Amino acid sequence: MGKSPDAVTFVEIFNAIKDPRVARTGLHPLSSIVMLCLYAVICGADTVMAIERYRHNKIDFLTKLMPFPYGIPSHDTIARVLAKLDPMGLESCFAQWMSCVAQLSDHEIVAIDGKTLRRAWDKHQGGEFVHMVRAWMNSNRMVLT
């Protein structure tokens, strides 16, 4: 099965990230791992175990977007890859991808909702309250958290 047009754009953009793995450990394409992680995080996953649960629940959806020639990677593989990725390179590619998504949606207005969680604060940041922001892109049917 071929890649969807969105996946082709995604792969083109994220191929700019240097693959930190040695050749013998690079069984799964890096772009597939990154796509899996980004989609899972956008849907609320915040740990590699949550990414793995997303992987199990959305396997049909994921394989329509992009082929996974060796199956979908395990949480151990995902954790190893994420630990070695260049965060600045990932951020740059993500910003470029979001720019492409905005162009595909013809710069549609994005609905934004924010809230402060009651009785929840970040103890590591000096007791500041936890704030959540979500953005909804109707034409792409995508929520960004």
C-alpha positions as a Markdown table, in Angstrom:
| # | Residue | x | y | z |
|---|---|---|---|---|
| 1 | Met | 0.0 | 0.0 | 0.0 |
| 2 | Gly | 1.4 | 3.5 | -0.9 |
| 3 | Lys | 1.7 | 6.4 | 1.4 |
| 4 | Ser | -1.0 | 9.1 | 1.6 |
| 5 | Pro | -0.1 | 12.6 | 0.3 |
| 6 | Asp | 0.1 | 13.9 | 3.9 |
| 7 | Ala | 2.5 | 11.1 | 4.8 |
| 8 | Val | 4.6 | 11.9 | 1.8 |
| 9 | Thr | 4.9 | 15.5 | 2.9 |
| 10 | Phe | 5.6 | 14.3 | 6.5 |
| 11 | Val | 8.4 | 11.9 | 5.3 |
| 12 | Glu | 10.0 | 14.6 | 3.1 |
| 13 | Ile | 10.1 | 17.1 | 6.0 |
| 14 | Phe | 11.2 | 14.7 | 8.7 |
| 15 | Asn | 13.9 | 13.0 | 6.6 |
| 16 | Ala | 15.9 | 16.1 | 7.5 |
| 17 | Ile | 16.4 | 14.7 | 11.0 |
| 18 | Lys | 19.7 | 12.9 | 11.4 |
| 19 | Asp | 19.0 | 9.2 | 12.3 |
| 20 | Pro | 20.9 | 8.7 | 15.6 |
| 21 | Arg | 20.9 | 4.9 | 15.3 |
| 22 | Val | 23.7 | 2.7 | 14.0 |
| 23 | Ala | 22.8 | 0.9 | 10.8 |
| 24 | Arg | 22.3 | -2.5 | 12.4 |
| 25 | Thr | 19.6 | -1.1 | 14.8 |
| 26 | Gly | 17.7 | 0.9 | 12.2 |
| 27 | Leu | 15.1 | -1.7 | 11.3 |
| 28 | His | 12.1 | 0.7 | 11.4 |
| 29 | Pro | 12.2 | 3.8 | 9.3 |
| 30 | Leu | 12.9 | 6.8 | 11.5 |
| 31 | Ser | 10.0 | 8.8 | 9.8 |
| 32 | Ser | 7.6 | 6.0 | 10.8 |
| 33 | Ile | 8.6 | 6.1 | 14.4 |
| 34 | Val | 8.5 | 9.9 | 14.6 |
| 35 | Met | 5.0 | 9.9 | 12.9 |
| 36 | Leu | 3.7 | 7.3 | 15.3 |
| 37 | Cys | 5.0 | 9.4 | 18.3 |
| 38 | Leu | 3.7 | 12.7 | 17.0 |
| 39 | Tyr | 0.2 | 11.3 | 16.3 |
| 40 | Ala | 0.1 | 9.6 | 19.6 |
| 41 | Val | 1.2 | 12.7 | 21.5 |
| 42 | Ile | -1.3 | 14.9 | 19.6 |
| 43 | Cys | -4.0 | 12.4 | 20.8 |
| 44 | Gly | -2.8 | 12.7 | 24.4 |
| 45 | Ala | -0.1 | 10.1 | 24.9 |
| 46 | Asp | 2.5 | 11.3 | 27.4 |
| 47 | Thr | 4.7 | 8.2 | 27.9 |
| 48 | Val | 6.1 | 5.6 | 25.7 |
| 49 | Met | 3.7 | 3.1 | 27.1 |
| 50 | Ala | 0.8 | 5.4 | 26.1 |
| 51 | Ile | 2.3 | 5.6 | 22.7 |
| 52 | Glu | 2.4 | 1.8 | 22.5 |
| 53 | Arg | -1.3 | 1.7 | 23.6 |
| 54 | Tyr | -2.1 | 4.2 | 20.8 |
| 55 | Arg | -0.2 | 2.0 | 18.4 |
| 56 | His | -2.3 | -1.0 | 19.3 |
| 57 | Asn | -5.6 | 0.9 | 19.1 |
| 58 | Lys | -4.9 | 2.7 | 15.9 |
| 59 | Ile | -2.9 | 0.1 | 13.9 |
| 60 | Asp | -5.4 | 0.2 | 10.9 |
| 61 | Phe | -5.2 | 4.0 | 10.8 |
| 62 | Leu | -1.4 | 4.1 | 11.0 |
| 63 | Thr | -0.8 | 1.6 | 8.3 |
| 64 | Lys | -3.1 | 3.5 | 5.9 |
| 65 | Leu | -0.9 | 6.6 | 6.5 |
| 66 | Met | 2.5 | 4.9 | 6.1 |
| 67 | Pro | 3.7 | 1.4 | 5.6 |
| 68 | Phe | 5.5 | -0.3 | 8.5 |
| 69 | Pro | 7.5 | -3.0 | 6.7 |
| 70 | Tyr | 8.6 | -4.7 | 9.9 |
| 71 | Gly | 5.5 | -4.1 | 11.9 |
| 72 | Ile | 4.9 | -1.2 | 14.3 |
| 73 | Pro | 7.9 | -0.7 | 16.7 |
| 74 | Ser | 7.7 | -1.6 | 20.3 |
| 75 | His | 7.8 | 0.8 | 23.2 |
| 76 | Asp | 11.4 | -0.1 | 23.9 |
| 77 | Thr | 12.4 | 0.8 | 20.3 |
| 78 | Ile | 10.4 | 4.0 | 20.6 |
| 79 | Ala | 12.1 | 5.0 | 23.9 |
| 80 | Arg | 15.6 | 4.3 | 22.5 |
| 81 | Val | 14.9 | 6.4 | 19.4 |
| 82 | Leu | 13.3 | 9.3 | 21.3 |
| 83 | Ala | 16.2 | 9.4 | 23.8 |
| 84 | Lys | 18.7 | 9.8 | 20.9 |
| 85 | Leu | 16.8 | 12.3 | 18.7 |
| 86 | Asp | 18.1 | 15.9 | 18.3 |
| 87 | Pro | 15.3 | 18.0 | 20.0 |
| 88 | Met | 16.2 | 21.1 | 18.0 |
| 89 | Gly | 16.1 | 19.2 | 14.7 |
| 90 | Leu | 12.7 | 17.6 | 15.7 |
| 91 | Glu | 11.3 | 21.0 | 16.7 |
| 92 | Ser | 12.4 | 22.5 | 13.4 |
| 93 | Cys | 10.8 | 19.7 | 11.3 |
| 94 | Phe | 7.6 | 19.9 | 13.4 |
| 95 | Ala | 7.3 | 23.7 | 12.8 |
| 96 | Gln | 7.8 | 23.1 | 9.1 |
| 97 | Trp | 5.2 | 20.3 | 9.1 |
| 98 | Met | 2.7 | 22.5 | 10.9 |
| 99 | Ser | 3.3 | 25.2 | 8.3 |
| 100 | Cys | 2.5 | 22.7 | 5.6 |
| 101 | Val | -0.7 | 21.7 | 7.5 |
| 102 | Ala | -1.7 | 25.3 | 7.7 |
| 103 | Gln | -1.2 | 25.8 | 4.0 |
| 104 | Leu | -3.3 | 22.7 | 3.2 |
| 105 | Ser | -6.1 | 24.1 | 5.3 |
| 106 | Asp | -5.9 | 27.4 | 3.4 |
| 107 | His | -5.0 | 29.2 | 6.7 |
| 108 | Glu | -8.4 | 28.5 | 8.2 |
| 109 | Ile | -9.0 | 30.1 | 11.6 |
| 110 | Val | -8.0 | 27.8 | 14.4 |
| 111 | Ala | -10.2 | 27.7 | 17.5 |
| 112 | Ile | -8.2 | 27.9 | 20.7 |
| 113 | Asp | -9.3 | 27.0 | 24.2 |
| 114 | Gly | -7.3 | 27.4 | 27.3 |
| 115 | Lys | -7.8 | 26.7 | 31.0 |
| 116 | Thr | -6.1 | 26.5 | 34.3 |
| 117 | Leu | -6.6 | 23.3 | 36.2 |
| 118 | Arg | -8.0 | 23.8 | 39.7 |
| 119 | Arg | -6.0 | 22.4 | 42.5 |
| 120 | Ala | -3.2 | 21.4 | 40.1 |
| 121 | Trp | 0.2 | 23.0 | 40.2 |
| 122 | Asp | 3.7 | 22.2 | 39.0 |
| 123 | Lys | 5.8 | 21.7 | 42.2 |
| 124 | His | 9.0 | 21.7 | 40.1 |
| 125 | Gln | 8.2 | 25.2 | 38.7 |
| 126 | Gly | 7.8 | 26.9 | 42.0 |
| 127 | Gly | 4.2 | 26.1 | 42.6 |
| 128 | Glu | 2.8 | 27.6 | 39.3 |
| 129 | Phe | -0.6 | 26.4 | 38.2 |
| 130 | Val | -0.9 | 23.9 | 35.3 |
| 131 | His | -2.3 | 25.5 | 32.2 |
| 132 | Met | -3.7 | 23.6 | 29.2 |
| 133 | Val | -4.2 | 25.0 | 25.7 |
| 134 | Arg | -5.9 | 23.1 | 22.8 |
| 135 | Ala | -6.3 | 24.3 | 19.3 |
| 136 | Trp | -8.9 | 22.8 | 16.8 |
| 137 | Met | -8.4 | 22.9 | 13.1 |
| 138 | Asn | -11.8 | 22.0 | 11.6 |
| 139 | Ser | -10.7 | 21.4 | 8.0 |
| 140 | Asn | -8.0 | 19.0 | 9.2 |
| 141 | Arg | -10.1 | 17.5 | 12.0 |
| 142 | Met | -7.1 | 17.9 | 14.3 |
| 143 | Val | -6.7 | 18.9 | 17.9 |
| 144 | Leu | -3.3 | 20.3 | 19.0 |
| 145 | Thr | -2.7 | 20.2 | 22.7 |
